[in-house]
Amino acid sequence: MQGLIGRKLGMTQVYDADGNRVAATVIEVGPCAVVQRKTKAADGYDAVQLGYLEIKESRTSKPAMGAFRKGGVTPRRVMREFRLDEGDDPKAGDAVSVAIFEGIGYVDVTGVSKGRGFAGVVRRYRMAGGPLTHGGHSKRRVGSIGQNSFPARVMRGKRMPGHMGHVRVTQQNLRVVAVRPEDNAIVVQGAVPGPTGGIVLVRKALKKAVKG
């Protein structure tokens, strides 16, 4: 299986196998329940639909509740699909734990970044701004955005003040420091997108799969 659903628990400092202190993020991964098994014969592709975080039946819609009953699992708050590794053949109702990442060197983590609201260009794009002294009045303003007589318009994609953050972000090639099946947790070196408690998707690294 290529990945699991998890929840960011926060950042800390740990010592790796070489005795180096590294900044790391602890992610609670799984256990996830297999709600549905997608097959090439029935659906046109091989994948598995996983559910994470149990919820009350009263908080679930009737169509979703029918899918959960068919899969033989309790209602779940988060549902995602993951591709299967060659030879994997999970069944609906099975539980998948963080143990699938044992022996994996690097992972990709996808989450929704923290929302920063409406931000100016100094914060949003790290522009320098104008002079703060000697009568300068630009300070943190955008500056000139116009064109000459041709093309006489503001170009598409011009960096301007606007909504910052709260977008889907994937942090690739995060080194796995430790996998702790007894705690349903994985420790990765570096930061991952989103706030503490945010839902993340942890996948085996697409570009760097060598054990680190």
NORWOHU-V184479 format. One record per residue. SS is DSSP state (H for helix, E for strand, L for the rest). PSI is psi in degrees with one decimal (none if undefined). NEAR is the number of other ideal C-beta (glycine too) atoms within 10 Angstrom. Layout:
BEGIN
SS/PSI/NEAR, SS/PSI/NEAR
END
This chain:
BEGIN
L/139.1/19, L/-24.2/18, E/179.9/23, E/166.1/26, E/142.0/24, E/-172.6/26, E/130.0/20, E/124.2/21, E/-24.5/15, E/179.2/10, E/155.4/13, E/-173.8/11, E/134.6/8, E/165.4/14, E/129.1/11, L/-174.4/15, L/-23.8/8, L/2.0/6, L/10.1/6, L/138.2/9, E/126.7/9, E/147.2/16, E/129.5/11, E/157.7/24, E/133.9/22, E/126.5/22, E/126.9/24, E/117.7/20, E/117.6/29, L/-165.4/23, L/141.7/17, E/142.1/30, E/139.0/23, E/110.5/20, E/-39.6/23, E/142.8/19, E/117.7/19, E/134.9/16, L/156.9/13, H/-36.2/9, H/-42.2/7, H/-34.5/8, H/-11.4/11, L/-2.9/8, L/160.6/11, L/121.7/16, E/175.5/17, E/138.1/24, E/120.3/19, E/149.0/28, E/143.6/24, E/142.2/21, E/105.8/13, E/144.3/11, L/169.7/13, L/150.8/9, H/-30.9/10, H/-18.4/7, H/13.6/9, L/139.7/17, L/159.3/9, H/-41.8/6, H/-42.3/7, H/-37.9/15, H/-34.1/13, H/-38.1/11, H/-40.0/18, H/-41.4/20, H/-39.6/12, H/-36.0/12, H/-9.2/20, L/32.5/13, L/161.4/21, L/158.8/14, L/143.2/21, E/149.7/21, E/-38.5/14, E/132.0/15, E/130.7/17, E/157.5/17, E/145.1/14, E/145.9/21, E/157.5/15, L/146.5/17, L/159.8/11, L/129.1/5, L/-12.6/5, L/138.7/14, L/66.7/10, L/155.9/14, L/154.1/10, L/134.5/17, L/-15.7/13, L/154.6/17, E/136.0/12, E/130.9/21, L/177.7/15, H/-9.8/23, H/-16.8/14, H/-15.1/21, H/1.0/22, L/130.3/11, L/-1.7/9, L/133.0/18, L/-36.1/15, E/150.6/20, E/158.5/27, E/132.2/20, E/126.0/27, E/132.6/19, E/178.6/22, E/121.3/16, L/161.6/17, L/135.6/14, E/134.0/11, E/4.5/12, E/-157.0/9, E/124.5/10, E/149.7/14, L/178.3/16, H/-25.8/18, H/-41.8/16, H/-40.7/14, H/-40.1/17, L/6.5/13, L/37.6/8, L/158.6/15, L/-27.2/9, L/-178.1/16, L/-179.7/14, L/140.3/11, L/-10.4/9, L/-178.1/5, L/40.6/5, L/10.0/5, L/135.5/10, L/4.4/7, L/-40.0/12, L/-108.2/10, L/22.9/14, L/170.5/14, L/-40.0/17, L/-166.4/10, L/136.6/7, L/-4.3/10, L/176.2/7, L/176.0/11, E/-167.6/6, L/-22.5/5, L/128.1/6, E/2.8/8, L/39.2/8, L/166.5/9, L/126.9/11, L/145.8/8, L/136.2/5, L/4.7/6, L/133.0/9, L/118.2/11, L/166.2/12, L/150.0/16, E/-168.2/10, E/131.9/12, E/134.4/17, E/-170.3/14, L/50.4/13, L/158.1/10, E/125.1/11, E/138.7/16, E/119.4/14, E/117.1/18, E/155.5/14, E/46.9/17, E/127.1/23, E/133.6/18, E/116.6/22, E/-41.3/19, E/148.3/14, E/124.2/19, E/86.2/14, H/-33.0/16, H/-24.1/6, H/3.6/14, L/44.1/18, E/152.6/18, E/138.9/28, E/122.5/20, E/147.4/23, E/129.9/18, L/-176.5/15, L/153.1/14, L/156.1/25, L/149.8/19, L/167.9/20, L/169.7/12, L/129.9/12, L/-4.8/10, L/148.3/15, E/133.1/17, E/158.2/23, E/123.2/22, E/119.6/27, E/154.4/19, E/136.6/20, L/134.9/19, L/-35.2/13, L/-17.9/8, L/90.8/15, L/1.9/13, L/141.2/8, L/126.5/9, L/none/16
END
